[in-house]
Amino acid sequence: LQNIVSKHSSQFRGNAQHDALEFLLWLLDRMHEDLGAASPAQQSRGPPQVGDPRRSPPGTQHPHGQSFVQSHFQAQYRSSLTCPHCLKQSNTFDPFLCISLPIPLRQTRALNVTLVLQCERWRFVRVGLAVPLLGTVADLREMVAREGRIPPETARSSDCLHRAPGGRILLLLCNTAGTGPQLTRFGPPLVLREERGVSWEQLQQSILAQLRGLLRGEMRPQGTGALFQIRLAEGAAPCTYLSPQDPRPLCHPAIDRALQLSGAGGPPHVKLTVEWDISTKERLFGSLQEEVVQDAESVRRQQQAHGQQHSCTLDECFQLYTKEEQV
């Protein structure tokens, strides 16, 4: 087919790829030219006489220069332009033989959100949401509140992290036990906001307060000295530890460097690793390991729905093609 077509049009020669719509327009145009123009033999014979078998039946004759290509494929596309101020409308009609319809894309995407619940069963649960592509944070908050059965007015946005009072820094912590290759993480990650001028004892009590739900019984150690070591996880020199003897450990120069290297995409923060020795960890927390995040049924449902091939109807394609636009 390509060899035959290339004999009539040099643009289709070679092995390069060609646009299907461009080829269709060329094919319709050539068919219109061949069918609309009379052949030299027919012109030399003159017009057919009455009763001549060469005379076309009534209803099949086309005006000079026209063919069934125009009557079957050609149409007028009306475009209306309305001024929003004077409300005057201008209509234009453009002839076309074929159009290239856009295919509507999926308007949502699957997003997994981990909820931290204050209950004994399933403290961490991951839910699946179908988030609109052009949705807002407010839409996401409503979906999370509805999925977690949380009143929307009590669901706090992470925007509050950007409105921290002066002098406070955001700390991201994870708890580990053991040393070297035996180092293991336990418990949930923690988020703290502390004043730069707090002492080691105050910082330690803030961390223990976040872990109070994991402590054995009613044990609340106070005034017991340093129970753990705090190491900067990244953004600083290797093995940079905060000293319990420092009156203001969060004013360490390594903290300033970590804040500068926290990067864009969120508020400045410092990542810290709280290192416990195994004996202290077992005494305070027992054999607690890293908590497992349970997947709700909505995670599988959304992954299955968005993993399938998106389908649409021809009417939806036309609706998208003729959709009103504002300029």
LINDAZI-V190540 format. One record per helix or strand. SS is the DSSP state (alpha for helix, beta for strand). FROM is the first residue (numbers start at 0). LEN is the number of residues. If there is no record, write none. Layout:
SS | FROM | LEN
SS | FROM | LEN
This chain:
alpha | 1 | 7
alpha | 9 | 3
alpha | 19 | 17
alpha | 39 | 6
alpha | 67 | 6
beta | 74 | 8
beta | 88 | 8
beta | 107 | 9
beta | 123 | 9
alpha | 136 | 11
alpha | 151 | 3
alpha | 157 | 6
beta | 167 | 10
alpha | 179 | 3
beta | 183 | 12
alpha | 199 | 11
beta | 228 | 4
beta | 240 | 2
alpha | 248 | 3
alpha | 252 | 8
beta | 268 | 8
alpha | 277 | 8
beta | 293 | 2
alpha | 296 | 11
alpha | 313 | 8
